[in-house]
């Protein structure tokens, strides 16, 4: 469970970030599925990118859980901010692409 907890946090914060951007981009007329999927995928990717930028390399979830352990390791700023930011960015990109496709 310790290896899945950071990923679960990243997915949830990514969905929250995606929903926030989806609500702001009302002209894109996005449904819930693109916002949820974009947020979840962007959340995991954004947290991985932020973690590698700040941590100096990819973090192995099993090794991190063995060292720190518990829920405290999953609720760090890399997972939360990276997840929300990545979810918001990917959802915004999807919204812009969908808006451009509707114009054509």
N, CA, C and O atoms as CSV, one atom per row, in Angstrom:
chain,resi,resn,atom,element,x,y,z
A,1,UNK,N,N,0.816,-1.190,0.000
A,1,UNK,CA,C,0.000,0.000,0.000
A,1,UNK,C,C,0.862,1.258,0.000
A,1,UNK,O,O,0.457,2.287,-0.541
A,2,UNK,N,N,2.063,1.181,0.611
A,2,UNK,CA,C,2.926,2.355,0.663
A,2,UNK,C,C,3.418,2.771,-0.714
A,2,UNK,O,O,3.744,3.939,-0.926
A,3,UNK,N,N,3.476,1.835,-1.646
A,3,UNK,CA,C,3.923,2.209,-2.992
A,3,UNK,C,C,2.800,2.828,-3.810
A,3,UNK,O,O,3.064,3.605,-4.728
A,4,UNK,N,N,1.559,2.501,-3.496
A,4,UNK,CA,C,0.427,3.062,-4.234
A,4,UNK,C,C,-0.051,4.393,-3.685
A,4,UNK,O,O,-0.674,5.167,-4.411
A,5,UNK,N,N,0.222,4.674,-2.433
A,5,UNK,CA,C,-0.295,5.884,-1.804
A,5,UNK,C,C,0.169,7.169,-2.483
A,5,UNK,O,O,-0.660,8.054,-2.695
A,6,UNK,N,N,1.459,7.325,-2.839
A,6,UNK,CA,C,1.835,8.552,-3.558
A,6,UNK,C,C,1.125,8.690,-4.905
A,6,UNK,O,O,0.763,9.799,-5.296
A,7,UNK,N,N,0.924,7.597,-5.608
A,7,UNK,CA,C,0.249,7.644,-6.903
A,7,UNK,C,C,-1.217,8.021,-6.716
A,7,UNK,O,O,-1.768,8.774,-7.519
A,8,UNK,N,N,-1.847,7.512,-5.678
A,8,UNK,CA,C,-3.241,7.857,-5.397
A,8,UNK,C,C,-3.361,9.347,-5.088
A,8,UNK,O,O,-4.295,10.002,-5.551
A,9,UNK,N,N,-2.421,9.886,-4.307
A,9,UNK,CA,C,-2.426,11.316,-3.990
A,9,UNK,C,C,-2.235,12.134,-5.265
A,9,UNK,O,O,-2.904,13.150,-5.454
A,10,UNK,N,N,-1.327,11.700,-6.139
A,10,UNK,CA,C,-1.081,12.410,-7.392
A,10,UNK,C,C,-2.313,12.400,-8.288
A,10,UNK,O,O,-2.640,13.416,-8.900
A,11,UNK,N,N,-2.999,11.262,-8.371
A,11,UNK,CA,C,-4.205,11.170,-9.202
A,11,UNK,C,C,-5.303,12.069,-8.652
A,11,UNK,O,O,-5.951,12.788,-9.413
A,12,UNK,N,N,-5.519,12.037,-7.347
A,12,UNK,CA,C,-6.589,12.846,-6.745
A,12,UNK,C,C,-6.303,14.334,-6.894
A,12,UNK,O,O,-7.192,15.098,-7.270
A,13,UNK,N,N,-5.074,14.754,-6.606
A,13,UNK,CA,C,-4.761,16.180,-6.759
A,13,UNK,C,C,-4.766,16.586,-8.229
A,13,UNK,O,O,-5.103,17.725,-8.550
A,14,UNK,N,N,-4.402,15.683,-9.115
A,14,UNK,CA,C,-4.479,15.971,-10.544
A,14,UNK,C,C,-5.907,16.167,-11.007
A,14,UNK,O,O,-6.185,17.062,-11.805
A,15,UNK,N,N,-6.816,15.339,-10.515
A,15,UNK,CA,C,-8.229,15.488,-10.865
A,15,UNK,C,C,-8.764,16.819,-10.329
A,15,UNK,O,O,-9.541,17.491,-11.006
A,16,UNK,N,N,-8.355,17.196,-9.127
A,16,UNK,CA,C,-8.785,18.482,-8.571
A,16,UNK,C,C,-8.274,19.632,-9.434
A,16,UNK,O,O,-9.024,20.561,-9.734
A,17,UNK,N,N,-7.006,19.578,-9.834
A,17,UNK,CA,C,-6.459,20.619,-10.702
A,17,UNK,C,C,-7.137,20.642,-12.057
A,17,UNK,O,O,-7.390,21.714,-12.608
A,18,UNK,N,N,-7.436,19.460,-12.604
A,18,UNK,CA,C,-8.131,19.384,-13.884
A,18,UNK,C,C,-9.541,19.929,-13.817
A,18,UNK,O,O,-9.994,20.597,-14.747
A,19,UNK,N,N,-10.239,19.654,-12.735
A,19,UNK,CA,C,-11.592,20.178,-12.564
A,19,UNK,C,C,-11.576,21.700,-12.434
A,19,UNK,O,O,-12.461,22.378,-12.957
A,20,UNK,N,N,-10.581,22.233,-11.745
A,20,UNK,CA,C,-10.496,23.684,-11.584
A,20,UNK,C,C,-10.267,24.371,-12.925
A,20,UNK,O,O,-10.912,25.375,-13.224
A,21,UNK,N,N,-9.365,23.843,-13.724
A,21,UNK,CA,C,-9.104,24.435,-15.037
A,21,UNK,C,C,-10.289,24.203,-15.961
A,21,UNK,O,O,-10.645,25.087,-16.739
A,22,UNK,N,N,-10.905,23.030,-15.888
A,22,UNK,CA,C,-12.074,22.753,-16.718
A,22,UNK,C,C,-13.228,23.693,-16.426
A,22,UNK,O,O,-13.978,24.062,-17.330
A,23,UNK,N,N,-13.373,24.079,-15.173
A,23,UNK,CA,C,-14.423,25.033,-14.821
A,23,UNK,C,C,-14.091,26.432,-15.329
A,23,UNK,O,O,-14.985,27.206,-15.669
A,24,UNK,N,N,-12.803,26.750,-15.376
A,24,UNK,CA,C,-12.392,28.071,-15.862
A,24,UNK,C,C,-12.481,28.165,-17.380
A,24,UNK,O,O,-12.722,29.247,-17.915
A,25,UNK,N,N,-12.292,27.054,-18.079
A,25,UNK,CA,C,-12.348,27.047,-19.541
A,25,UNK,C,C,-13.748,26.644,-19.998
A,25,UNK,O,O,-13.935,25.576,-20.581
A,26,UNK,N,N,-14.702,27.481,-19.735
A,26,UNK,CA,C,-16.085,27.146,-20.083
A,26,UNK,C,C,-16.311,27.168,-21.582
A,26,UNK,O,O,-17.201,26.474,-22.073
A,27,UNK,N,N,-15.527,27.949,-22.329
A,27,UNK,CA,C,-15.740,28.002,-23.762
A,27,UNK,C,C,-15.285,26.730,-24.476
A,27,UNK,O,O,-15.655,26.520,-25.631
A,28,UNK,N,N,-14.505,25.889,-23.835
A,28,UNK,CA,C,-14.068,24.643,-24.464
A,28,UNK,C,C,-15.162,23.589,-24.454
A,28,UNK,O,O,-15.099,22.634,-25.228
A,29,UNK,N,N,-16.144,23.737,-23.612
A,29,UNK,CA,C,-17.278,22.806,-23.494
A,29,UNK,C,C,-16.792,21.372,-23.307
A,29,UNK,O,O,-17.177,20.468,-24.049
A,30,UNK,N,N,-15.942,21.181,-22.307
A,30,UNK,CA,C,-15.391,19.861,-22.010
A,30,UNK,C,C,-16.361,19.087,-21.137
A,30,UNK,O,O,-16.987,19.649,-20.239
A,31,UNK,N,N,-16.481,17.799,-21.405
A,31,UNK,CA,C,-17.261,16.930,-20.544
A,31,UNK,C,C,-16.444,16.522,-19.332
A,31,UNK,O,O,-15.280,16.900,-19.203
A,32,UNK,N,N,-17.053,15.753,-18.451
A,32,UNK,CA,C,-16.358,15.321,-17.239
A,32,UNK,C,C,-15.236,14.322,-17.530
A,32,UNK,O,O,-14.197,14.355,-16.872
A,33,UNK,N,N,-15.434,13.443,-18.501
A,33,UNK,CA,C,-14.426,12.412,-18.773
A,33,UNK,C,C,-13.086,13.005,-19.196
A,33,UNK,O,O,-12.062,12.589,-18.653
A,34,UNK,N,N,-13.030,13.954,-20.135
A,34,UNK,CA,C,-11.720,14.533,-20.470
A,34,UNK,C,C,-11.068,15.257,-19.298
A,34,UNK,O,O,-9.846,15.225,-19.153
A,35,UNK,N,N,-11.874,15.914,-18.456
A,35,UNK,CA,C,-11.308,16.612,-17.302
A,35,UNK,C,C,-10.740,15.621,-16.291
A,35,UNK,O,O,-9.670,15.848,-15.727
A,36,UNK,N,N,-11.457,14.528,-16.064
A,36,UNK,CA,C,-10.982,13.541,-15.088
A,36,UNK,C,C,-9.745,12.813,-15.600
A,36,UNK,O,O,-8.758,12.673,-14.878
A,37,UNK,N,N,-9.801,12.350,-16.848
A,37,UNK,CA,C,-8.652,11.620,-17.393
A,37,UNK,C,C,-7.433,12.519,-17.556
A,37,UNK,O,O,-6.316,12.128,-17.219
A,38,UNK,N,N,-7.652,13.723,-18.074
A,38,UNK,CA,C,-6.541,14.657,-18.223
A,38,UNK,C,C,-5.930,15.022,-16.891
A,38,UNK,O,O,-4.709,15.110,-16.764
A,39,UNK,N,N,-6.778,15.237,-15.893
A,39,UNK,CA,C,-6.275,15.563,-14.565
A,39,UNK,C,C,-5.506,14.425,-13.927
A,39,UNK,O,O,-4.451,14.641,-13.331
A,40,UNK,N,N,-6.026,13.217,-14.049
A,40,UNK,CA,C,-5.364,12.057,-13.436
A,40,UNK,C,C,-4.018,11.772,-14.092
A,40,UNK,O,O,-3.015,11.580,-13.404
A,41,UNK,N,N,-3.998,11.746,-15.413
A,41,UNK,CA,C,-2.747,11.458,-16.127
A,41,UNK,C,C,-1.751,12.592,-15.929
A,41,UNK,O,O,-0.566,12.356,-15.691
A,42,UNK,N,N,-2.244,13.831,-16.030
A,42,UNK,CA,C,-1.368,14.974,-15.809
A,42,UNK,C,C,-0.852,15.050,-14.384
A,42,UNK,O,O,0.270,15.502,-14.155
A,43,UNK,N,N,-1.654,14.615,-13.424
A,43,UNK,CA,C,-1.220,14.623,-12.031
A,43,UNK,C,C,-0.046,13.701,-11.771
A,43,UNK,O,O,0.905,14.078,-11.086
A,44,UNK,N,N,-0.108,12.509,-12.308
A,44,UNK,CA,C,0.993,11.559,-12.130
A,44,UNK,C,C,2.233,12.047,-12.877
A,44,UNK,O,O,3.347,11.995,-12.356
A,45,UNK,N,N,2.020,12.522,-14.108
A,45,UNK,CA,C,3.160,13.016,-14.886
A,45,UNK,C,C,3.780,14.265,-14.299
A,45,UNK,O,O,5.003,14.386,-14.245
A,46,UNK,N,N,2.944,15.203,-13.855
A,46,UNK,CA,C,3.454,16.434,-13.266
A,46,UNK,C,C,4.219,16.197,-11.981
A,46,UNK,O,O,5.243,16.834,-11.738
A,47,UNK,N,N,3.732,15.289,-11.163
A,47,UNK,CA,C,4.440,14.980,-9.916
A,47,UNK,C,C,5.762,14.279,-10.199
A,47,UNK,O,O,6.748,14.502,-9.496
A,48,UNK,N,N,5.785,13.432,-11.229
A,48,UNK,CA,C,7.033,12.756,-11.584
A,48,UNK,C,C,8.056,13.756,-12.111
A,48,UNK,O,O,9.239,13.675,-11.781
A,49,UNK,N,N,7.598,14.696,-12.927
A,49,UNK,CA,C,8.517,15.711,-13.466
A,49,UNK,C,C,9.025,16.618,-12.352
A,49,UNK,O,O,10.224,16.886,-12.267
A,50,UNK,N,N,8.117,17.093,-11.494
A,50,UNK,CA,C,8.528,17.965,-10.396
A,50,UNK,C,C,9.461,17.227,-9.440
A,50,UNK,O,O,10.439,17.800,-8.960
A,51,UNK,N,N,9.163,15.968,-9.166
A,51,UNK,CA,C,10.025,15.187,-8.287
A,51,UNK,C,C,11.415,14.999,-8.853
A,51,UNK,O,O,12.399,15.037,-8.114
A,52,UNK,N,N,11.506,14.794,-10.164
A,52,UNK,CA,C,12.832,14.621,-10.763
A,52,UNK,C,C,13.589,15.946,-10.828
A,52,UNK,O,O,14.815,15.964,-10.716
A,53,UNK,N,N,12.862,17.062,-11.010
A,53,UNK,CA,C,13.532,18.360,-11.028
A,53,UNK,C,C,14.037,18.760,-9.650
A,53,UNK,O,O,15.152,19.266,-9.520
A,54,UNK,N,N,13.229,18.537,-8.628
A,54,UNK,CA,C,13.614,18.939,-7.275
A,54,UNK,C,C,14.475,17.907,-6.568
A,54,UNK,O,O,15.318,18.253,-5.741
A,55,UNK,N,N,14.260,16.638,-6.896
A,55,UNK,CA,C,14.975,15.583,-6.199
A,55,UNK,C,C,16.253,15.142,-6.877
A,55,UNK,O,O,17.020,14.365,-6.309
A,56,UNK,N,N,16.491,15.624,-8.078
A,56,UNK,CA,C,17.712,15.259,-8.773
A,56,UNK,C,C,17.632,13.936,-9.503
A,56,UNK,O,O,18.638,13.483,-10.050
A,57,UNK,N,N,16.481,13.303,-9.531
A,57,UNK,CA,C,16.329,12.042,-10.234
A,57,UNK,C,C,15.002,11.418,-9.911
A,57,UNK,O,O,14.281,11.872,-9.023
A,58,UNK,N,N,14.688,10.379,-10.634
A,58,UNK,CA,C,13.416,9.699,-10.407
A,58,UNK,C,C,13.451,9.006,-9.051
A,58,UNK,O,O,14.454,8.403,-8.670
A,59,UNK,N,N,12.357,9.102,-8.344
A,59,UNK,CA,C,12.263,8.504,-7.017
A,59,UNK,C,C,11.529,7.178,-7.137
A,59,UNK,O,O,10.430,7.107,-7.686
A,60,UNK,N,N,12.149,6.136,-6.620
A,60,UNK,CA,C,11.515,4.826,-6.598
A,60,UNK,C,C,10.525,4.805,-5.440
A,60,UNK,O,O,10.932,4.955,-4.288
A,61,UNK,N,N,9.216,4.620,-5.719
A,61,UNK,CA,C,8.234,4.659,-4.626
A,61,UNK,C,C,8.481,3.611,-3.549
A,61,UNK,O,O,8.224,3.863,-2.372
A,62,UNK,N,N,8.976,2.440,-3.936
A,62,UNK,CA,C,9.229,1.393,-2.941
A,62,UNK,C,C,10.373,1.792,-2.014
A,62,UNK,O,O,10.309,1.569,-0.805
A,63,UNK,N,N,11.406,2.374,-2.583
A,63,UNK,CA,C,12.540,2.792,-1.757
A,63,UNK,C,C,12.153,3.959,-0.857
A,63,UNK,O,O,12.570,4.024,0.300
A,64,UNK,N,N,11.356,4.877,-1.388
A,64,UNK,CA,C,10.922,6.015,-0.576
A,64,UNK,C,C,10.019,5.566,0.563
A,64,UNK,O,O,10.107,6.092,1.672
A,65,UNK,N,N,9.158,4.601,0.295
A,65,UNK,CA,C,8.266,4.097,1.335
A,65,UNK,C,C,9.043,3.334,2.398
A,65,UNK,O,O,8.708,3.389,3.581
A,66,UNK,N,N,10.077,2.626,1.975
A,66,UNK,CA,C,10.876,1.878,2.939
A,66,UNK,C,C,11.677,2.813,3.835
A,66,UNK,O,O,11.902,2.519,5.009
A,67,UNK,N,N,12.106,3.937,3.276
A,67,UNK,CA,C,12.900,4.877,4.064
A,67,UNK,C,C,12.044,5.696,5.010
A,67,UNK,O,O,12.310,5.739,6.211
A,68,UNK,N,N,11.020,6.344,4.480
A,68,UNK,CA,C,10.203,7.232,5.308
A,68,UNK,C,C,8.984,6.512,5.864
A,68,UNK,O,O,8.663,6.627,7.047
A,69,UNK,N,N,8.314,5.771,4.996
A,69,UNK,CA,C,7.147,5.009,5.417
A,69,UNK,C,C,5.954,5.867,5.765
A,69,UNK,O,O,6.091,7.047,6.088
A,70,UNK,N,N,4.781,5.265,5.696
A,70,UNK,CA,C,3.561,5.915,6.136
A,70,UNK,C,C,2.986,6.919,5.163
A,70,UNK,O,O,3.467,7.102,4.045
A,71,UNK,N,N,1.935,7.561,5.639
A,71,UNK,CA,C,1.211,8.511,4.794
A,71,UNK,C,C,1.958,9.834,4.671
A,71,UNK,O,O,1.709,10.588,3.731
A,72,UNK,N,N,2.856,10.133,5.586
A,72,UNK,CA,C,3.616,11.374,5.527
A,72,UNK,C,C,4.450,11.487,4.270
A,72,UNK,O,O,4.626,12.585,3.742
A,73,UNK,N,N,4.962,10.380,3.785
A,73,UNK,CA,C,5.761,10.394,2.566
A,73,UNK,C,C,4.898,10.676,1.352
A,73,UNK,O,O,5.357,11.327,0.413
A,74,UNK,N,N,3.673,10.209,1.347
A,74,UNK,CA,C,2.797,10.412,0.197
A,74,UNK,C,C,2.269,11.835,0.139
A,74,UNK,O,O,2.005,12.358,-0.944
A,75,UNK,N,N,2.114,12.461,1.289
A,75,UNK,CA,C,1.563,13.814,1.333
A,75,UNK,C,C,2.663,14.869,1.369
A,75,UNK,O,O,2.626,15.780,2.195
A,76,UNK,N,N,3.641,14.747,0.471
A,76,UNK,CA,C,4.664,15.774,0.382
A,76,UNK,C,C,4.322,16.755,-0.730
A,76,UNK,O,O,3.414,16.506,-1.523
A,77,UNK,N,N,5.039,17.857,-0.790
A,77,UNK,CA,C,4.711,18.916,-1.748
A,77,UNK,C,C,4.921,18.485,-3.195
A,77,UNK,O,O,4.219,18.965,-4.085
A,78,UNK,N,N,5.875,17.587,-3.449
A,78,UNK,CA,C,6.069,17.111,-4.816
A,78,UNK,C,C,4.814,16.445,-5.339
A,78,UNK,O,O,4.400,16.697,-6.471
A,79,UNK,N,N,4.207,15.600,-4.530
A,79,UNK,CA,C,3.005,14.887,-4.960
A,79,UNK,C,C,1.801,15.817,-5.070
A,79,UNK,O,O,1.028,15.717,-6.023
A,80,UNK,N,N,1.638,16.706,-4.120
A,80,UNK,CA,C,0.454,17.555,-4.093
A,80,UNK,C,C,0.531,18.655,-5.154
A,80,UNK,O,O,-0.374,18.787,-5.978
A,81,UNK,N,N,1.606,19.440,-5.135
A,81,UNK,CA,C,1.725,20.550,-6.088
A,81,UNK,C,C,1.968,20.028,-7.498
A,81,UNK,O,O,1.379,20.519,-8.461
A,82,UNK,N,N,2.835,19.035,-7.614
A,82,UNK,CA,C,3.083,18.463,-8.938
A,82,UNK,C,C,1.849,17.814,-9.521
A,82,UNK,O,O,1.599,17.921,-10.721
A,83,UNK,N,N,1.070,17.140,-8.685
A,83,UNK,CA,C,-0.161,16.513,-9.147
A,83,UNK,C,C,-1.197,17.531,-9.586
A,83,UNK,O,O,-1.781,17.398,-10.662
A,84,UNK,N,N,-1.428,18.537,-8.771
A,84,UNK,CA,C,-2.430,19.554,-9.121
A,84,UNK,C,C,-1.984,20.372,-10.330
A,84,UNK,O,O,-2.785,20.659,-11.220
A,85,UNK,N,N,-0.713,20.743,-10.361
A,85,UNK,CA,C,-0.205,21.522,-11.489
A,85,UNK,C,C,-0.201,20.741,-12.785
A,85,UNK,O,O,-0.605,21.252,-13.829
A,86,UNK,N,N,0.259,19.494,-12.716
A,86,UNK,CA,C,0.272,18.666,-13.919
A,86,UNK,C,C,-1.119,18.376,-14.438
A,86,UNK,O,O,-1.348,18.382,-15.648
A,87,UNK,N,N,-2.050,18.122,-13.534
A,87,UNK,CA,C,-3.440,17.895,-13.937
A,87,UNK,C,C,-4.060,19.118,-14.565
A,87,UNK,O,O,-4.796,19.017,-15.546
A,88,UNK,N,N,-3.763,20.283,-13.998
A,88,UNK,CA,C,-4.297,21.527,-14.547
A,88,UNK,C,C,-3.712,21.827,-15.923
A,88,UNK,O,O,-4.434,22.228,-16.836
A,89,UNK,N,N,-2.415,21.632,-16.068
A,89,UNK,CA,C,-1.759,21.924,-17.355
A,89,UNK,C,C,-2.256,20.998,-18.454
A,89,UNK,O,O,-2.602,21.459,-19.542
A,90,UNK,N,N,-2.295,19.696,-18.183
A,90,UNK,CA,C,-2.740,18.765,-19.218
A,90,UNK,C,C,-4.210,18.977,-19.561
A,90,UNK,O,O,-4.586,18.873,-20.729
A,91,UNK,N,N,-5.041,19.268,-18.579
A,91,UNK,CA,C,-6.453,19.537,-18.853
A,91,UNK,C,C,-6.613,20.805,-19.679
A,91,UNK,O,O,-7.467,20.861,-20.564
A,92,UNK,N,N,-5.801,21.827,-19.403
A,92,UNK,CA,C,-5.851,23.054,-20.197
A,92,UNK,C,C,-5.447,22.790,-21.646
A,92,UNK,O,O,-6.052,23.330,-22.571
A,93,UNK,N,N,-4.431,21.965,-21.838
A,93,UNK,CA,C,-4.006,21.615,-23.199
A,93,UNK,C,C,-5.115,20.862,-23.922
A,93,UNK,O,O,-5.409,21.145,-25.083
A,94,UNK,N,N,-5.727,19.907,-23.238
A,94,UNK,CA,C,-6.830,19.145,-23.846
A,94,UNK,C,C,-7.988,20.082,-24.180
A,94,UNK,O,O,-8.602,19.949,-25.239
A,95,UNK,N,N,-8.293,21.030,-23.288
A,95,UNK,CA,C,-9.368,21.987,-23.539
A,95,UNK,C,C,-9.093,22.864,-24.747
A,95,UNK,O,O,-9.991,23.135,-25.544
A,96,UNK,N,N,-7.841,23.309,-24.884
A,96,UNK,CA,C,-7.494,24.131,-26.047
A,96,UNK,C,C,-7.575,23.342,-27.349
A,96,UNK,O,O,-8.021,23.861,-28.372
A,97,UNK,N,N,-7.140,22.085,-27.303
A,97,UNK,CA,C,-7.224,21.242,-28.498
A,97,UNK,C,C,-8.680,20.986,-28.864
A,97,UNK,O,O,-9.048,21.048,-30.037
A,98,UNK,N,N,-9.503,20.699,-27.869
A,98,UNK,CA,C,-10.935,20.451,-28.153
A,98,UNK,C,C,-11.612,21.707,-28.690
A,98,UNK,O,O,-12.468,21.622,-29.570
A,99,UNK,N,N,-11.233,22.872,-28.165
A,99,UNK,CA,C,-11.809,24.128,-28.655
A,99,UNK,C,C,-11.390,24.379,-30.103
A,99,UNK,O,O,-12.199,24.813,-30.923
A,100,UNK,N,N,-10.125,24.104,-30.409
A,100,UNK,CA,C,-9.639,24.300,-31.774
A,100,UNK,C,C,-10.309,23.324,-32.744
A,100,UNK,O,O,-10.569,23.671,-33.896
A,101,UNK,N,N,-10.587,22.117,-32.281
A,101,UNK,CA,C,-11.242,21.126,-33.142
A,101,UNK,C,C,-12.697,21.510,-33.385
A,101,UNK,O,O,-13.231,21.218,-34.456
A,102,UNK,N,N,-13.349,22.150,-32.429
A,102,UNK,CA,C,-14.735,22.578,-32.606
A,102,UNK,C,C,-14.850,23.721,-33.596
A,102,UNK,O,O,-15.877,23.859,-34.262
A,103,UNK,N,N,-13.811,24.547,-33.706
A,103,UNK,CA,C,-13.825,25.673,-34.647
A,103,UNK,C,C,-13.681,25.191,-36.084
A,103,UNK,O,O,-14.243,25.782,-37.007
A,104,UNK,N,N,-12.929,24.120,-36.264
A,104,UNK,CA,C,-12.653,23.649,-37.630
A,104,UNK,C,C,-13.835,22.968,-38.263
A,104,UNK,O,O,-13.751,22.522,-39.407
